[in-house]
Structures are given as structure tokens and as C-alpha cells.
């Protein structure tokens, strides 16, 4: 995966285009107000934040990554995965 990202970054840089990757974990995709069945199957100890991710939070991360304020960020892996991949 890293080699692919590196190649894409190098190919697109000459066009002033950026490439970043979002590594996502488990999300709560239930409708607002209903309980998540998936979360009940996960052990709380395995989730440092104690909850599943919210799609709005992921949208905020992507919104940040594409803004002009982040114009010097490229070739990065942005982790949105509840702390699951901290050791990688």
C-alpha cells in the first residue's frame, strides 16, 4: 500500500495535486437515536475511546485534508480508527 501511495504522490506532484489516505476503523452506521448492534459485540477494552466512529467525524477529517490550509500535506496516512492501529 505504501509503495502505491508513494507512486501516486510522485506522479501527481508535478500537477500540484495531493494524495492522502484515510485508514478507517469501525463506524456506527445506525440511524440517530437507535442503538448500534455492532457495538454490543465489541469489547470495550479493545476500543480506547469506548465508542464506534461517527461518519460526521470522518467527513470532518476529509474536509480538513482537502482544504487549502492542508495544501502542504501529501503522501500521508490519516488514521481514523479508534486507536486500533496505534502500534503499526
Biopython code that builds the backbone (N, CA, C, O; Angstrom):
import numpy as np
from Bio.PDB.StructureBuilder import StructureBuilder

atoms = [
    (1, "UNK", "N", (0.820, -1.186, 0.000)),
    (1, "UNK", "CA", (0.000, 0.000, 0.000)),
    (1, "UNK", "C", (0.867, 1.254, 0.000)),
    (1, "UNK", "O", (0.592, 2.204, -0.733)),
    (2, "UNK", "N", (1.914, 1.254, 0.825)),
    (2, "UNK", "CA", (2.779, 2.438, 0.898)),
    (2, "UNK", "C", (3.447, 2.729, -0.440)),
    (2, "UNK", "O", (3.588, 3.889, -0.830)),
    (3, "UNK", "N", (3.855, 1.683, -1.138)),
    (3, "UNK", "CA", (4.502, 1.880, -2.437)),
    (3, "UNK", "C", (3.521, 2.482, -3.445)),
    (3, "UNK", "O", (3.898, 3.343, -4.241)),
    (4, "UNK", "N", (2.288, 2.041, -3.412)),
    (4, "UNK", "CA", (1.270, 2.585, -4.315)),
    (4, "UNK", "C", (1.033, 4.064, -4.022)),
    (4, "UNK", "O", (0.985, 4.883, -4.939)),
    (5, "UNK", "N", (0.886, 4.401, -2.751)),
    (5, "UNK", "CA", (0.666, 5.799, -2.361)),
    (5, "UNK", "C", (1.852, 6.644, -2.794)),
    (5, "UNK", "O", (1.676, 7.739, -3.328)),
    (6, "UNK", "N", (3.067, 6.139, -2.564)),
    (6, "UNK", "CA", (4.275, 6.870, -2.944)),
    (6, "UNK", "C", (4.294, 7.140, -4.444)),
    (6, "UNK", "O", (4.597, 8.255, -4.870)),
    (7, "UNK", "N", (3.976, 6.133, -5.240)),
    (7, "UNK", "CA", (3.968, 6.304, -6.695)),
    (7, "UNK", "C", (2.916, 7.311, -7.145)),
    (7, "UNK", "O", (3.177, 8.137, -8.020)),
    (8, "UNK", "N", (1.736, 7.246, -6.553)),
    (8, "UNK", "CA", (0.674, 8.191, -6.906)),
    (8, "UNK", "C", (1.083, 9.610, -6.524)),
    (8, "UNK", "O", (0.878, 10.544, -7.299)),
    (9, "UNK", "N", (1.656, 9.776, -5.342)),
    (9, "UNK", "CA", (2.105, 11.095, -4.895)),
    (9, "UNK", "C", (3.140, 11.661, -5.867)),
    (9, "UNK", "O", (3.051, 12.821, -6.269)),
    (10, "UNK", "N", (4.107, 10.849, -6.238)),
    (10, "UNK", "CA", (5.155, 11.323, -7.149)),
    (10, "UNK", "C", (4.602, 11.640, -8.533)),
    (10, "UNK", "O", (5.039, 12.601, -9.167)),
    (11, "UNK", "N", (3.659, 10.855, -9.005)),
    (11, "UNK", "CA", (3.068, 11.104, -10.324)),
    (11, "UNK", "C", (2.212, 12.368, -10.350)),
    (11, "UNK", "O", (2.199, 13.090, -11.348)),
    (12, "UNK", "N", (1.493, 12.639, -9.252)),
    (12, "UNK", "CA", (0.572, 13.773, -9.226)),
    (12, "UNK", "C", (1.218, 15.079, -8.797)),
    (12, "UNK", "O", (0.669, 16.150, -9.056)),
    (13, "UNK", "N", (2.368, 15.014, -8.149)),
    (13, "UNK", "CA", (3.016, 16.217, -7.633)),
    (13, "UNK", "C", (3.311, 17.235, -8.736)),
    (13, "UNK", "O", (3.193, 18.439, -8.506)),
    (14, "UNK", "N", (3.687, 16.780, -9.907)),
    (14, "UNK", "CA", (4.005, 17.713, -10.993)),
    (14, "UNK", "C", (2.786, 18.518, -11.441)),
    (14, "UNK", "O", (2.928, 19.559, -12.083)),
    (15, "UNK", "N", (1.592, 18.036, -11.102)),
    (15, "UNK", "CA", (0.353, 18.746, -11.425)),
    (15, "UNK", "C", (-0.204, 19.501, -10.212)),
    (15, "UNK", "O", (-1.340, 19.973, -10.237)),
    (16, "UNK", "N", (0.600, 19.609, -9.158)),
    (16, "UNK", "CA", (0.197, 20.276, -7.918)),
    (16, "UNK", "C", (-1.031, 19.614, -7.294)),
    (16, "UNK", "O", (-1.865, 20.280, -6.681)),
    (17, "UNK", "N", (-1.126, 18.295, -7.459)),
    (17, "UNK", "CA", (-2.207, 17.524, -6.860)),
    (17, "UNK", "C", (-1.644, 16.719, -5.694)),
    (17, "UNK", "O", (-0.506, 16.252, -5.738)),
    (18, "UNK", "N", (-2.456, 16.565, -4.655)),
    (18, "UNK", "CA", (-2.041, 15.848, -3.461)),
    (18, "UNK", "C", (-2.776, 14.516, -3.355)),
    (18, "UNK", "O", (-3.853, 14.337, -3.923)),
    (19, "UNK", "N", (-2.178, 13.595, -2.623)),
    (19, "UNK", "CA", (-2.787, 12.292, -2.389)),
    (19, "UNK", "C", (-2.533, 11.883, -0.949)),
    (19, "UNK", "O", (-1.385, 11.748, -0.526)),
    (20, "UNK", "N", (-3.608, 11.685, -0.201)),
    (20, "UNK", "CA", (-3.527, 11.215, 1.169)),
    (20, "UNK", "C", (-4.500, 10.049, 1.318)),
    (20, "UNK", "O", (-5.435, 9.903, 0.530)),
    (21, "UNK", "N", (-4.274, 9.236, 2.320)),
    (21, "UNK", "CA", (-5.098, 8.046, 2.541)),
    (21, "UNK", "C", (-5.734, 8.129, 3.921)),
    (21, "UNK", "O", (-5.077, 8.513, 4.888)),
    (22, "UNK", "N", (-7.000, 7.772, 4.013)),
    (22, "UNK", "CA", (-7.683, 7.669, 5.305)),
    (22, "UNK", "C", (-7.819, 6.189, 5.649)),
    (22, "UNK", "O", (-8.473, 5.433, 4.931)),
    (23, "UNK", "N", (-7.201, 5.786, 6.747)),
    (23, "UNK", "CA", (-7.339, 4.416, 7.252)),
    (23, "UNK", "C", (-8.456, 4.445, 8.279)),
    (23, "UNK", "O", (-8.317, 5.053, 9.341)),
    (24, "UNK", "N", (-9.551, 3.795, 7.965)),
    (24, "UNK", "CA", (-10.729, 3.878, 8.825)),
    (24, "UNK", "C", (-10.946, 2.587, 9.604)),
    (24, "UNK", "O", (-10.539, 1.506, 9.179)),
    (25, "UNK", "N", (-11.589, 2.727, 10.740)),
    (25, "UNK", "CA", (-11.943, 1.580, 11.567)),
    (25, "UNK", "C", (-13.428, 1.301, 11.473)),
    (25, "UNK", "O", (-14.029, 1.451, 10.409)),
    (26, "UNK", "N", (-14.015, 0.899, 12.576)),
    (26, "UNK", "CA", (-15.442, 0.574, 12.615)),
    (26, "UNK", "C", (-16.268, 1.826, 12.853)),
    (26, "UNK", "O", (-15.887, 2.698, 13.635)),
    (27, "UNK", "N", (-17.409, 1.906, 12.168)),
    (27, "UNK", "CA", (-18.289, 3.056, 12.268)),
    (27, "UNK", "C", (-19.660, 2.654, 12.745)),
    (27, "UNK", "O", (-20.137, 1.550, 12.482)),
    (28, "UNK", "N", (-20.284, 3.572, 13.453)),
    (28, "UNK", "CA", (-21.679, 3.408, 13.817)),
    (28, "UNK", "C", (-22.503, 3.959, 12.661)),
    (28, "UNK", "O", (-22.560, 5.172, 12.459)),
    (29, "UNK", "N", (-23.135, 3.079, 11.910)),
    (29, "UNK", "CA", (-23.909, 3.498, 10.742)),
    (29, "UNK", "C", (-25.410, 3.413, 10.996)),
    (29, "UNK", "O", (-26.206, 3.495, 10.060)),
    (30, "UNK", "N", (-25.797, 3.250, 12.256)),
    (30, "UNK", "CA", (-27.222, 3.207, 12.571)),
    (30, "UNK", "C", (-27.809, 4.602, 12.511)),
    (30, "UNK", "O", (-27.089, 5.597, 12.583)),
    (31, "UNK", "N", (-29.104, 4.664, 12.381)),
    (31, "UNK", "CA", (-29.775, 5.959, 12.365)),
    (31, "UNK", "C", (-29.699, 6.609, 13.740)),
    (31, "UNK", "O", (-29.626, 5.922, 14.759)),
    (32, "UNK", "N", (-29.715, 7.911, 13.758)),
    (32, "UNK", "CA", (-29.627, 8.650, 15.022)),
    (32, "UNK", "C", (-30.761, 8.241, 15.957)),
    (32, "UNK", "O", (-31.922, 8.170, 15.556)),
    (33, "UNK", "N", (-30.404, 7.976, 17.196)),
    (33, "UNK", "CA", (-31.394, 7.612, 18.186)),
    (33, "UNK", "C", (-31.576, 6.117, 18.367)),
    (33, "UNK", "O", (-32.161, 5.685, 19.360)),
    (34, "UNK", "N", (-31.084, 5.315, 17.424)),
    (34, "UNK", "CA", (-31.194, 3.869, 17.597)),
    (34, "UNK", "C", (-29.872, 3.332, 18.116)),
    (34, "UNK", "O", (-28.830, 3.963, 17.941)),
    (35, "UNK", "N", (-29.909, 2.185, 18.746)),
    (35, "UNK", "CA", (-28.678, 1.633, 19.314)),
    (35, "UNK", "C", (-27.927, 0.822, 18.271)),
    (35, "UNK", "O", (-28.526, 0.269, 17.349)),
    (36, "UNK", "N", (-26.632, 0.759, 18.422)),
    (36, "UNK", "CA", (-25.791, 0.021, 17.490)),
    (36, "UNK", "C", (-25.636, -1.416, 17.955)),
    (36, "UNK", "O", (-25.112, -1.677, 19.038)),
    (37, "UNK", "N", (-26.095, -2.344, 17.128)),
    (37, "UNK", "CA", (-25.957, -3.764, 17.444)),
    (37, "UNK", "C", (-24.499, -4.174, 17.342)),
    (37, "UNK", "O", (-24.029, -5.001, 18.123)),
    (38, "UNK", "N", (-23.778, -3.601, 16.382)),
    (38, "UNK", "CA", (-22.368, -3.967, 16.173)),
    (38, "UNK", "C", (-21.534, -3.638, 17.406)),
    (38, "UNK", "O", (-20.640, -4.403, 17.766)),
    (39, "UNK", "N", (-21.808, -2.528, 18.048)),
    (39, "UNK", "CA", (-21.021, -2.120, 19.200)),
    (39, "UNK", "C", (-21.175, -3.090, 20.363)),
    (39, "UNK", "O", (-20.229, -3.303, 21.120)),
    (40, "UNK", "N", (-22.347, -3.674, 20.511)),
    (40, "UNK", "CA", (-22.568, -4.598, 21.617)),
    (40, "UNK", "C", (-21.713, -5.850, 21.488)),
    (40, "UNK", "O", (-21.482, -6.542, 22.479)),
    (41, "UNK", "N", (-21.241, -6.152, 20.282)),
    (41, "UNK", "CA", (-20.392, -7.322, 20.063)),
    (41, "UNK", "C", (-18.911, -7.030, 20.278)),
    (41, "UNK", "O", (-18.101, -7.956, 20.325)),
    (42, "UNK", "N", (-18.555, -5.780, 20.407)),
    (42, "UNK", "CA", (-17.157, -5.407, 20.615)),
    (42, "UNK", "C", (-16.881, -5.270, 22.098)),
    (42, "UNK", "O", (-17.743, -4.833, 22.861)),
    (43, "UNK", "N", (-15.686, -5.641, 22.501)),
    (43, "UNK", "CA", (-15.323, -5.464, 23.901)),
    (43, "UNK", "C", (-14.840, -4.032, 24.111)),
    (43, "UNK", "O", (-14.045, -3.517, 23.325)),
    (44, "UNK", "N", (-15.318, -3.399, 25.163)),
    (44, "UNK", "CA", (-14.936, -2.016, 25.446)),
    (44, "UNK", "C", (-13.431, -1.853, 25.603)),
    (44, "UNK", "O", (-12.891, -0.797, 25.273)),
    (45, "UNK", "N", (-12.739, -2.879, 26.102)),
    (45, "UNK", "CA", (-11.299, -2.787, 26.307)),
    (45, "UNK", "C", (-10.542, -2.642, 24.994)),
    (45, "UNK", "O", (-9.434, -2.106, 24.982)),
    (46, "UNK", "N", (-11.118, -3.109, 23.889)),
    (46, "UNK", "CA", (-10.416, -3.044, 22.609)),
    (46, "UNK", "C", (-10.600, -1.700, 21.907)),
    (46, "UNK", "O", (-9.992, -1.463, 20.864)),
    (47, "UNK", "N", (-11.425, -0.825, 22.463)),
    (47, "UNK", "CA", (-11.676, 0.477, 21.855)),
    (47, "UNK", "C", (-11.250, 1.561, 22.841)),
    (47, "UNK", "O", (-11.977, 1.844, 23.794)),
    (48, "UNK", "N", (-10.092, 2.169, 22.629)),
    (48, "UNK", "CA", (-9.605, 3.177, 23.572)),
    (48, "UNK", "C", (-10.615, 4.301, 23.851)),
    (48, "UNK", "O", (-10.713, 4.770, 24.985)),
    (49, "UNK", "N", (-11.352, 4.727, 22.846)),
    (49, "UNK", "CA", (-12.322, 5.795, 23.057)),
    (49, "UNK", "C", (-13.664, 5.285, 23.563)),
    (49, "UNK", "O", (-14.526, 6.084, 23.929)),
    (50, "UNK", "N", (-13.856, 3.968, 23.590)),
    (50, "UNK", "CA", (-15.080, 3.388, 24.123)),
    (50, "UNK", "C", (-16.307, 3.556, 23.253)),
    (50, "UNK", "O", (-17.426, 3.395, 23.742)),
    (51, "UNK", "N", (-16.138, 3.871, 21.989)),
    (51, "UNK", "CA", (-17.286, 4.031, 21.081)),
    (51, "UNK", "C", (-16.838, 3.776, 19.650)),
    (51, "UNK", "O", (-15.648, 3.796, 19.337)),
    (52, "UNK", "N", (-17.816, 3.537, 18.797)),
    (52, "UNK", "CA", (-17.529, 3.423, 17.372)),
    (52, "UNK", "C", (-17.353, 4.815, 16.781)),
    (52, "UNK", "O", (-17.757, 5.811, 17.382)),
    (53, "UNK", "N", (-16.752, 4.874, 15.611)),
    (53, "UNK", "CA", (-16.585, 6.157, 14.936)),
    (53, "UNK", "C", (-17.902, 6.671, 14.398)),
    (53, "UNK", "O", (-18.816, 5.896, 14.117)),
    (54, "UNK", "N", (-17.996, 7.978, 14.256)),
    (54, "UNK", "CA", (-19.177, 8.616, 13.681)),
    (54, "UNK", "C", (-18.821, 9.085, 12.279)),
    (54, "UNK", "O", (-17.733, 9.616, 12.057)),
    (55, "UNK", "N", (-19.724, 8.892, 11.344)),
    (55, "UNK", "CA", (-19.451, 9.286, 9.965)),
    (55, "UNK", "C", (-19.195, 10.781, 9.839)),
    (55, "UNK", "O", (-18.407, 11.192, 8.987)),
    (56, "UNK", "N", (-19.825, 11.589, 10.647)),
    (56, "UNK", "CA", (-19.593, 13.038, 10.598)),
    (56, "UNK", "C", (-18.154, 13.373, 10.972)),
    (56, "UNK", "O", (-17.566, 14.297, 10.411)),
    (57, "UNK", "N", (-17.583, 12.625, 11.920)),
    (57, "UNK", "CA", (-16.184, 12.846, 12.286)),
    (57, "UNK", "C", (-15.259, 12.537, 11.120)),
    (57, "UNK", "O", (-14.291, 13.261, 10.888)),
    (58, "UNK", "N", (-15.546, 11.474, 10.389)),
    (58, "UNK", "CA", (-14.743, 11.134, 9.213)),
    (58, "UNK", "C", (-14.891, 12.210, 8.144)),
    (58, "UNK", "O", (-13.915, 12.588, 7.496)),
    (59, "UNK", "N", (-16.105, 12.696, 7.963)),
    (59, "UNK", "CA", (-16.329, 13.770, 6.993)),
    (59, "UNK", "C", (-15.518, 15.009, 7.370)),
    (59, "UNK", "O", (-14.989, 15.693, 6.494)),
    (60, "UNK", "N", (-15.419, 15.299, 8.663)),
    (60, "UNK", "CA", (-14.616, 16.440, 9.115)),
    (60, "UNK", "C", (-13.140, 16.241, 8.805)),
    (60, "UNK", "O", (-12.453, 17.190, 8.428)),
    (61, "UNK", "N", (-12.645, 15.014, 8.960)),
    (61, "UNK", "CA", (-11.247, 14.723, 8.644)),
    (61, "UNK", "C", (-10.971, 14.928, 7.154)),
    (61, "UNK", "O", (-9.971, 15.544, 6.785)),
    (62, "UNK", "N", (-11.845, 14.418, 6.312)),
    (62, "UNK", "CA", (-11.679, 14.576, 4.861)),
    (62, "UNK", "C", (-11.802, 16.040, 4.472)),
    (62, "UNK", "O", (-11.053, 16.527, 3.625)),
    (63, "UNK", "N", (-12.742, 16.738, 5.086)),
    (63, "UNK", "CA", (-12.911, 18.166, 4.803)),
    (63, "UNK", "C", (-11.629, 18.935, 5.125)),
    (63, "UNK", "O", (-11.228, 19.822, 4.371)),
    (64, "UNK", "N", (-10.987, 18.595, 6.246)),
    (64, "UNK", "CA", (-9.717, 19.232, 6.590)),
    (64, "UNK", "C", (-8.649, 18.914, 5.538)),
    (64, "UNK", "O", (-7.920, 19.805, 5.103)),
    (65, "UNK", "N", (-8.561, 17.655, 5.136)),
    (65, "UNK", "CA", (-7.492, 17.218, 4.236)),
    (65, "UNK", "C", (-7.558, 17.867, 2.861)),
    (65, "UNK", "O", (-6.530, 18.005, 2.198)),
    (66, "UNK", "N", (-8.744, 18.266, 2.422)),
    (66, "UNK", "CA", (-8.862, 18.848, 1.082)),
    (66, "UNK", "C", (-8.852, 20.375, 1.091)),
    (66, "UNK", "O", (-8.883, 20.992, 0.026)),
    (67, "UNK", "N", (-8.809, 20.987, 2.256)),
    (67, "UNK", "CA", (-8.804, 22.445, 2.342)),
    (67, "UNK", "C", (-7.437, 23.032, 1.982)),
    (67, "UNK", "O", (-6.417, 22.348, 2.074)),
    (68, "UNK", "N", (-7.425, 24.286, 1.578)),
    (68, "UNK", "CA", (-6.161, 24.955, 1.279)),
    (68, "UNK", "C", (-5.212, 25.002, 2.480)),
    (68, "UNK", "O", (-3.994, 25.036, 2.301)),
    (69, "UNK", "N", (-5.755, 25.003, 3.698)),
    (69, "UNK", "CA", (-4.900, 25.021, 4.890)),
    (69, "UNK", "C", (-4.006, 23.790, 4.965)),
    (69, "UNK", "O", (-2.960, 23.826, 5.612)),
    (70, "UNK", "N", (-4.400, 22.717, 4.321)),
    (70, "UNK", "CA", (-3.629, 21.472, 4.330)),
    (70, "UNK", "C", (-2.909, 21.267, 3.000)),
    (70, "UNK", "O", (-2.611, 20.133, 2.624)),
    (71, "UNK", "N", (-2.630, 22.349, 2.292)),
    (71, "UNK", "CA", (-2.077, 22.238, 0.937)),
    (71, "UNK", "C", (-0.657, 21.688, 0.892)),
    (71, "UNK", "O", (-0.177, 21.341, -0.187)),
    (72, "UNK", "N", (0.023, 21.598, 2.018)),
    (72, "UNK", "CA", (1.386, 21.060, 2.033)),
    (72, "UNK", "C", (1.416, 19.637, 2.588)),
    (72, "UNK", "O", (2.492, 19.079, 2.808)),
    (73, "UNK", "N", (0.247, 19.051, 2.813)),
    (73, "UNK", "CA", (0.159, 17.680, 3.309)),
    (73, "UNK", "C", (-0.124, 16.766, 2.136)),
    (73, "UNK", "O", (-1.165, 16.881, 1.489)),
    (74, "UNK", "N", (0.795, 15.860, 1.859)),
    (74, "UNK", "CA", (0.601, 14.879, 0.797)),
    (74, "UNK", "C", (1.382, 13.619, 1.141)),
    (74, "UNK", "O", (2.403, 13.671, 1.827)),
    (75, "UNK", "N", (0.890, 12.500, 0.657)),
    (75, "UNK", "CA", (1.551, 11.229, 0.908)),
    (75, "UNK", "C", (1.387, 10.726, 2.330)),
    (75, "UNK", "O", (2.176, 9.901, 2.789)),
    (76, "UNK", "N", (0.374, 11.209, 3.032)),
    (76, "UNK", "CA", (0.182, 10.841, 4.434)),
    (76, "UNK", "C", (-0.951, 9.839, 4.596)),
    (76, "UNK", "O", (-1.884, 9.788, 3.793)),
    (77, "UNK", "N", (-0.847, 9.056, 5.641)),
    (77, "UNK", "CA", (-1.926, 8.161, 6.021)),
    (77, "UNK", "C", (-2.589, 8.763, 7.262)),
    (77, "UNK", "O", (-1.974, 8.867, 8.324)),
    (78, "UNK", "N", (-3.835, 9.150, 7.110)),
    (78, "UNK", "CA", (-4.593, 9.757, 8.195)),
    (78, "UNK", "C", (-5.429, 8.658, 8.844)),
    (78, "UNK", "O", (-6.319, 8.084, 8.217)),
    (79, "UNK", "N", (-5.132, 8.380, 10.089)),
    (79, "UNK", "CA", (-5.792, 7.275, 10.788)),
    (79, "UNK", "C", (-7.055, 7.755, 11.490)),
    (79, "UNK", "O", (-7.015, 8.660, 12.323)),
    (80, "UNK", "N", (-8.156, 7.142, 11.144)),
    (80, "UNK", "CA", (-9.423, 7.366, 11.824)),
    (80, "UNK", "C", (-9.955, 5.980, 12.181)),
    (80, "UNK", "O", (-10.796, 5.417, 11.480)),
    (81, "UNK", "N", (-9.445, 5.446, 13.287)),
    (81, "UNK", "CA", (-9.725, 4.044, 13.569)),
    (81, "UNK", "C", (-9.767, 3.734, 15.058)),
    (81, "UNK", "O", (-9.404, 2.631, 15.468)),
    (82, "UNK", "N", (-10.199, 4.675, 15.862)),
    (82, "UNK", "CA", (-10.397, 4.498, 17.301)),
    (82, "UNK", "C", (-9.154, 4.091, 18.059)),
    (82, "UNK", "O", (-9.268, 3.558, 19.163)),
    (83, "UNK", "N", (-7.966, 4.322, 17.513)),
    (83, "UNK", "CA", (-6.731, 3.949, 18.177)),
    (83, "UNK", "C", (-6.329, 2.517, 17.926)),
    (83, "UNK", "O", (-5.366, 2.045, 18.529)),
    (84, "UNK", "N", (-7.028, 1.803, 17.060)),
    (84, "UNK", "CA", (-6.776, 0.388, 16.818)),
    (84, "UNK", "C", (-5.398, 0.131, 16.232)),
    (84, "UNK", "O", (-4.761, -0.864, 16.579)),
    (85, "UNK", "N", (-4.923, 1.007, 15.349)),
    (85, "UNK", "CA", (-3.670, 0.767, 14.651)),
    (85, "UNK", "C", (-2.520, 1.571, 15.236)),
    (85, "UNK", "O", (-1.563, 1.871, 14.522)),
    (86, "UNK", "N", (-2.585, 1.920, 16.480)),
    (86, "UNK", "CA", (-1.544, 2.752, 17.087)),
    (86, "UNK", "C", (-0.174, 2.085, 17.018)),
    (86, "UNK", "O", (0.837, 2.782, 16.933)),
    (87, "UNK", "N", (-0.115, 0.765, 17.052)),
    (87, "UNK", "CA", (1.150, 0.063, 17.081)),
    (87, "UNK", "C", (1.750, -0.137, 15.707)),
    (87, "UNK", "O", (2.899, -0.564, 15.598)),
    (88, "UNK", "N", (0.995, 0.163, 14.641)),
    (88, "UNK", "CA", (1.528, -0.074, 13.290)),
    (88, "UNK", "C", (2.467, 0.993, 12.838)),
    (88, "UNK", "O", (2.989, 0.924, 11.725)),
]
sb = StructureBuilder()
sb.init_structure("model")
sb.init_model(0)
sb.init_chain("A")
sb.init_seg("    ")
for serial, (resi, resn, name, xyz) in enumerate(atoms, 1):
    if name == "N":
        sb.init_residue(resn, " ", resi, " ")
    sb.init_atom(name, np.array(xyz, "f"), 0.0, 1.0, " ", f" {name:<3s}", serial, name[0])
structure = sb.get_structure()
